[in-house]
Structure formats: structure tokens, C-alpha cells
Amino acid sequence: MSELKPEQWVDEYGDYLYRYAYSRLRNAEAAEEVLQETLLAGLKAQSQYEGRGSERGWLLAILKRKIIDFVRARSRTQSASQLGEEDIEEAFFSADGRWKEDPRFLKESPEKEIERQEFWQKLSSCLEGLSQAQQDAFILRELEGQSTESICEALQVTTTNLGVLLYRGRLKLARCLRGHFFQEAEV
């Protein structure tokens, strides 16, 4: 049984779902598209909602699948960009591809919260400098926490190609973030 009527979903959950989609896709039109697809899918599958979790959580799960479908479809229409990057030391990422310093700062003080917000704004800006394939790979890996296998399937790339996309994307992000949130001496 539904908590709200479907016509109330937009008013109640629309902003939250849109912000989530936008934070992943960084494109207003794409976020609106996946939100519309989510609400339509929710309407069609309304009888399957069993009420075990929150209705918002159920819609968010649908949205996450729609985002992955959108990225998969977008990757089919665009070829992976093969940018020539010079090899430089990965200043911000460890050998296993994780952040050396976790950018998700603790909410210990107002100053830390401002720093966290500024970081995410700068990271979002830096992501725009990546090729679409690098953006998609980075978002699915770092923000969505998807496995290598699921990312390769979504982007229709090999494991090796995914590694190259992530490596080159991380290098570009490191260059973009250098001096803004990490000390040059740490590089």
C-alpha cells in the first residue's frame, strides 16, 4: 500500500530525487529526464511497492537504476575519448585508485562543513573538464560505489579501458584540485 498518492510524489519527493539525479549526472535536462522516467516507472510498478521501506527509498532505488540506464545509453552513443595524458605521479589517489585523503570531511564544525561544501562544488566543476566517458566511469565508481564488472557492463568497456578512463580522469581531477584543497607540498 502506497504512503502517498502518485500525484503527490512530485511535491513530496521531486526536489530530493532531482537533486540526487543532478548530483550524479551534472546536467539539468538529464536529471529531469531520469526523474520523469523514475516517476513513470514508479507509477507502473506501484502495485509492487510492499511498504517494507519508505516510499522515498523505493523511488530512490528506481532512480538509481534509471541513472545507470541513462549512463549506459549515453555511453553507447558516444565513443570513449582517448586523450593523451602525460604520466605524472598520482598526487591524490593511492595505487588502488582510492583517495589518499578522504574528501568527505567530517561534520565537526561549521568551518569543516563550509570546506566540505566548497570541495564538492569544486569537484563538480572539475568533473566538467573530463571527457564524458571519464565522468561516467568516475561517478559510477566513486559516487555510486559500483563494482568494476557493473561499470564495464554499463559503459560497455573492457576492464583495461575502464582502468585507463579512471586513471586519466583522476589525473585531470588531481590537477584541477591541486592548490585548492590539497597542499602542493603533498604532491
MARDOLO-281067 format. One record per residue: residue in three letters; y negated, z negated, x negated of N, C-alpha, C in turn. Coordinates in steps of 0.2 Angstrom, whole numbers, padded with zeros to 4 digits, always signed. Each point is the difference from the previous one (the first is absolute). Example, Ala and Ser with C-alpha at 12.3 -4.5 7.8 and 13.67 -1.06 7.14 Angstrom:
Ala+0028-0039-0066-0006+0000+0004-0006+0000-0004Ser-0005+0004+0002-0006-0001-0004-0005-0003+0004
REM end
This chain:
Met+0006+0000-0004-0006+0000+0004-0006+0000-0004Ser-0005+0004+0001-0006+0001-0004-0005-0006+0001Glu-0003-0002-0005-0005-0005+0000-0007+0003+0004Leu-0001+0006-0002-0006+0003+0003+0002+0007+0003Lys-0004+0002+0005+0001+0007+0003-0002+0005-0006Pro+0003+0006+0000-0001+0005-0005-0008+0002-0001Glu-0003+0000+0006-0007+0002+0000-0004-0006-0003Gln+0002-0006-0001-0003-0005-0004+0001+0000-0007Trp+0004+0004-0003+0002+0000-0007-0006+0002-0004Val-0003+0005+0002-0006+0002-0004-0005-0005-0001Asp-0002-0003+0006-0005-0006-0001+0002-0005-0004Glu+0007-0002+0001+0002-0006-0003+0002+0001-0007Tyr+0004+0005-0002+0002+0002-0006-0002+0005-0004Gly-0004+0005+0003-0003+0006-0003-0004-0001-0006Asp-0004-0005-0001-0004-0001-0006+0004-0002-0006Tyr+0005-0005+0002+0004-0002-0005+0005+0005-0003Leu+0003+0004+0004+0004+0006-0002-0004+0005-0003Tyr-0006+0002+0002-0004+0005-0003-0001-0002-0007Arg-0003-0007-0001-0001-0002-0007+0006+0000-0005Tyr+0005-0002+0003+0006+0001-0004+0002+0007-0002Ala+0000+0004+0005+0001+0007-0002-0005+0003-0005Tyr-0006-0002+0001-0006+0003-0004+0001-0003-0007Ser+0002-0006-0001+0001-0003-0006+0005+0003-0004Arg+0005+0003+0003+0006+0004-0003-0002+0007-0001Leu-0003+0003+0004-0001+0007+0000-0007+0002-0003Arg-0005-0004+0001-0007+0001-0003-0003+0006+0003Asn+0002+0002+0006-0003+0005+0004-0001-0001+0007Ala-0006+0000+0003-0001-0002+0007+0004+0004+0004Glu+0000+0007-0001+0004+0004+0005+0007-0001+0000Ala+0003-0001-0006+0007-0001-0001+0002-0007+0003Ala-0005-0005-0001+0002-0007+0003+0000+0001+0008Glu-0005+0004+0003+0000+0001+0007+0006+0003+0002Glu+0002+0005-0003+0006+0004+0002+0006-0004+0000Val+0001-0004-0005+0006-0004+0000+0000-0006+0005Leu-0006-0002+0001-0001-0005+0005+0002+0003+0007Gln-0003+0006+0002+0002+0003+0006+0008+0001+0001Glu+0003+0002-0006+0007+0001+0000+0004-0006+0001Thr-0003-0005-0003+0003-0007+0001+0000-0002+0007Leu-0006+0000+0003-0001-0002+0007+0004+0004+0005Leu+0001+0007-0001+0004+0004+0004+0007-0002-0001Ala+0002-0001-0006+0007-0002-0001+0002-0007+0003Gly-0005-0004+0000+0001-0007+0003+0001+0001+0007Leu-0004+0004+0003+0000+0002+0007+0007+0003+0002Lys+0002+0004-0004+0007+0003+0002+0005-0005-0001Ala+0000-0004-0005+0005-0005-0002-0001-0007+0003Gln-0005+0000+0005-0002-0007+0003+0006-0004+0003Ser+0005+0004+0003+0006-0003+0002+0004-0003-0005Gln+0000+0002-0006+0004-0003-0006-0003-0006-0003Tyr-0006-0002+0002-0004-0006-0003+0004-0006+0004Glu+0003-0004-0004+0004-0006+0003-0004-0006+0000Gly-0006+0000-0003-0004-0006+0000+0002-0006-0005Arg+0005+0002-0005+0002-0005-0005-0006-0001-0005Gly-0004+0004-0001-0006-0001-0005-0006+0002+0004Ser-0006-0001-0003-0006+0002+0003+0000+0007+0002Glu-0004+0002+0005-0001+0007+0002-0004+0004-0006Arg-0005-0004-0003-0004+0003-0005+0005+0001-0006Gly+0004-0004-0002+0005+0001-0005+0005+0006+0001Trp+0002+0001+0007+0004+0005+0001-0004+0007+0000Leu-0006+0000+0002-0004+0006-0001-0002+0001-0007Leu-0001-0005-0004-0001+0001-0008+0006+0003-0003Ala+0006-0002+0002+0006+0003-0003+0001+0007+0002Ile-0002+0002+0006-0001+0007+0002-0005+0004-0005Leu-0006-0003+0000-0005+0003-0004+0002+0001-0008Lys+0004-0005-0002+0002+0001-0007+0005+0006-0001Arg+0004+0001+0005+0004+0006+0000-0004+0006+0001Lys-0005+0000+0004-0004+0006+0001-0004+0002-0006Ile-0002-0005-0004-0004+0001-0006+0005+0003-0005Ile+0006-0002-0001+0005+0003-0005+0001+0007+0003Asp+0001+0001+0006+0001+0007+0003-0006+0004-0002Phe-0006-0002+0001-0006+0004-0002+0000+0002-0007Val+0001-0005-0004+0000+0001-0008+0005+0005-0001Arg+0006+0000+0003+0005+0004-0002-0002+0007+0002Ala-0003+0001+0006-0002+0006+0003-0005+0003-0005Arg-0005-0004-0002-0005+0002-0004+0002+0003-0007Ser+0005-0004-0002+0003+0002-0007+0004+0007+0001Arg+0002+0001+0005+0004+0007+0001-0005+0006+0000Thr-0006-0002+0002-0005+0006+0001-0005+0000-0007Gln+0001-0004-0004-0004+0000-0006+0005-0001-0006Ser-0001+0004-0005+0004+0000-0006-0003-0006-0005Ala+0005-0003-0003-0002-0006-0005-0005+0003-0005Ser-0005-0003-0001-0005+0003-0005+0003-0002-0007Gln+0000+0004-0005+0002-0001-0007-0006-0001-0004Leu-0003-0005+0000-0006-0001-0004+0002-0002-0008Gly-0003+0003-0004+0002-0002-0007-0004-0006-0002Glu+0003-0006-0001-0003-0006-0002+0002-0002-0007Glu-0005-0002-0004+0002-0002-0007+0003-0007+0000Asp+0005-0001-0004+0003-0006-0001-0004-0005-0002Ile-0001-0005+0004-0004-0006-0003+0004-0006+0002Glu-0001-0006-0003+0003-0006+0001-0001-0002+0008Glu+0005-0002+0003-0001-0002+0007-0003-0007+0000Ala-0006+0000+0001-0004-0007-0001+0001-0004+0006Phe+0001+0002+0006+0001-0004+0005+0007-0001+0003Phe+0004+0004-0002+0007+0000+0003+0005-0002-0006Ser+0005-0004+0002+0006-0001-0005+0005+0006+0000Ala+0004-0001-0005+0005+0006-0001+0004+0001+0007Asp+0001-0005+0004+0004+0002+0006-0005+0002+0006Gly-0006+0001-0002-0005+0003+0005-0003-0005+0005Arg+0000-0006-0002-0003-0005+0004-0007-0002-0003Trp-0004-0003+0004-0007-0002-0003+0002-0005-0005Lys-0004+0000-0006+0000-0005-0005-0003-0007+0003Glu-0006+0001+0003-0003-0005+0004+0000+0002+0007Asp+0002-0005+0004+0001+0002+0007-0007+0000+0003Pro-0002+0006+0003-0006+0001+0003-0001-0004+0007Arg+0005-0002+0003-0001-0004+0006-0002-0007-0002Phe-0006-0001-0001-0003-0007-0002+0002-0005+0005Leu+0000-0006-0002+0001-0006+0005-0006-0001+0003Lys+0001-0002+0006-0006-0002+0004-0002-0007-0001Glu-0002-0002-0006-0002-0007-0002-0007-0002+0001Ser-0004+0005+0000-0007-0001+0001-0004+0006+0003Pro-0006-0001+0002-0004+0006+0003-0001+0005-0006Glu-0001-0002-0006-0001+0004-0005+0006+0005-0001Lys+0006-0003+0000+0006+0003-0001+0001+0005+0006Glu-0001-0002+0006+0000+0005+0006-0004+0006-0001Ile-0007-0001-0002-0004+0005-0001+0003+0005-0006Glu+0002-0003-0005+0003+0004-0006+0006+0004+0003Arg+0004-0003+0004+0006+0003+0003-0002+0006+0005Gln-0005-0001+0004-0003+0005+0004-0003+0006-0004Glu-0004-0002-0005-0003+0005-0005+0006+0004-0003Phe+0005-0003-0002+0006+0003-0004+0003+0006+0005Trp+0001-0002+0006+0004+0004+0005-0005+0006+0001Gln-0007-0001+0001-0004+0006+0001+0000+0004-0006Lys+0000-0002-0006+0000+0004-0006+0006+0003-0001Leu+0006-0003+0002+0006+0003-0001+0001+0006+0005Ser-0003-0001+0006+0000+0005+0005-0004+0006-0002Ser-0005-0001-0003-0005+0005-0003+0004+0004-0005Cys+0003-0004-0005+0004+0003-0005+0006+0004+0002Leu+0003-0002+0005+0006+0004+0003-0002+0007+0002Glu-0007+0001+0002-0002+0006+0003+0000+0005-0006Gly+0000-0003-0006+0000+0005-0006+0006+0002-0002Leu+0006-0002+0003+0006+0002-0001+0002+0006+0004Ser+0005+0004-0003+0002+0006+0004+0004-0003+0007Gln+0001+0004+0005+0003-0003+0006+0007-0002-0001Ala+0003+0003-0004+0007-0002-0002+0000-0007-0003Gln-0004-0001-0005-0001-0006-0004-0002-0006+0005Gln-0005+0002+0004-0002-0005+0005+0006-0002+0005Asp+0003+0005+0002+0006-0002+0005+0005-0004-0004Ala+0002+0002-0006+0005-0004-0004-0002-0007-0001Phe-0006-0001-0002-0003-0007-0002+0000-0004+0007Ile-0003+0003+0005+0000-0004+0006+0007-0002+0003Leu+0004+0004+0000+0007-0001+0002+0003-0005-0004Arg-0001+0000-0007+0003-0005-0005-0003-0006+0000Glu-0007+0000-0001-0003-0007-0001-0003-0003+0006Leu-0002+0004+0005-0002-0003+0006+0005-0001+0006Glu+0004+0005+0000+0006-0001+0005+0006-0003-0002Gly+0001+0000-0007+0006-0004-0003+0006+0004+0001Gln-0001+0007+0001+0006+0004+0001+0005+0001-0006Ser+0006+0001+0001+0004+0001-0006+0000+0007-0003Thr+0002+0001-0006-0001+0006-0003+0004+0006+0004Glu+0006-0002+0003+0004+0005+0004-0004+0002+0006Ser-0003-0005+0003-0004+0002+0007-0006+0004-0002Ile-0003-0002-0005-0006+0004-0002+0001+0007-0002Cys+0006+0001-0004+0002+0007-0002+0002+0004+0006Glu+0003-0003+0005+0002+0003+0006-0006+0002+0004Ala-0005-0005+0001-0006+0002+0004-0005+0005-0003Leu+0000+0000-0007-0004+0005-0004+0003+0006-0002Gln+0007+0000+0001+0004+0005-0002-0001+0002-0007Val+0001-0005-0004+0000+0001-0008+0006-0003-0003Thr+0001+0001-0006+0005-0003-0004-0002-0007-0002Thr+0004-0004-0003-0001-0006-0003-0005+0001-0006Thr+0002+0005-0004-0004+0001-0006-0007+0002+0002Asn-0001+0005+0005-0007+0002+0002-0003-0006+0003Leu+0003-0004+0004-0004-0006+0003-0002-0005-0006Gly+0004-0001-0005-0002-0003-0006-0006+0003-0003Val-0001+0006-0001-0005+0004-0003-0007-0001+0005Leu+0001+0000+0006-0005-0001+0005-0003-0007-0001Leu+0004-0005+0000-0002-0007+0000-0003-0001-0007Tyr+0003+0003-0005-0003-0002-0007-0007+0003-0001Arg-0001+0007+0002-0006+0003+0000-0005-0003+0004Gly+0002-0002+0006-0004-0003+0005-0003-0007-0002Arg+0005-0004-0003-0002-0007-0003-0005+0001-0006Leu+0001+0005-0004-0005+0001-0006-0007+0002+0003Lys+0000+0004+0005-0007+0002+0003-0003-0007+0003Leu+0004-0003+0004-0002-0007+0003-0003-0004-0006Ala+0004-0001-0005-0002-0005-0006-0006+0002-0003Arg-0001+0007-0001-0007+0002-0002-0005-0001+0005Cys+0001+0001+0006-0005-0001+0005-0002-0008+0001Leu+0005-0004-0001-0001-0007+0001-0003-0004-0006Arg+0001+0004-0006-0002-0003-0007-0007-0002+0000Gly-0001-0006-0002-0007-0003+0000-0003-0003+0006His+0003+0002+0006-0002-0003+0006+0004-0006+0002Phe+0006-0001-0001+0004-0006+0002+0004-0002-0006Phe+0001+0003-0005+0004-0002-0006-0005+0001-0006Gln+0001-0005-0005-0004+0000-0006+0003+0006-0005Glu-0005+0003-0003+0002+0006-0004+0004-0003-0006Ala-0001-0006-0002+0004-0003-0006+0007-0001+0002Glu+0002+0000+0007+0007+0000+0002+0004+0006-0001Val-0004+0006-0001+0003+0006+0000+0004+0002-0006
REM end
